[in-house]
């Protein structure tokens, strides 16, 4: 898990990509995971070939 203090988390809520959103800690963690996964996928993957070429 995370070793961030409550103060660090509060600072991230105010300045992070979801600043101003009223999120529970679970929602915040979920969005952070989605955000990091999306960033990794965008960086690592090349444009997909057309899969719907019937």
C-alpha positions, 0 to 999 in steps of 0.5 A: 500500500501507500506510506503517505501521511494524511497531510501528503494525501490532502496536499495531492487532493488540492494540487493533483490531477483531480484537484477540487473533486470530492472523492473518498480515499478509495475513489482517489486510489482507484483513479490514481491506479487508472491514471497510472495504468492509462499513462503506461499503456499510452507510452508503451503501446503503438497505435493498434491495427484495425481489428474491425476489418471485416 
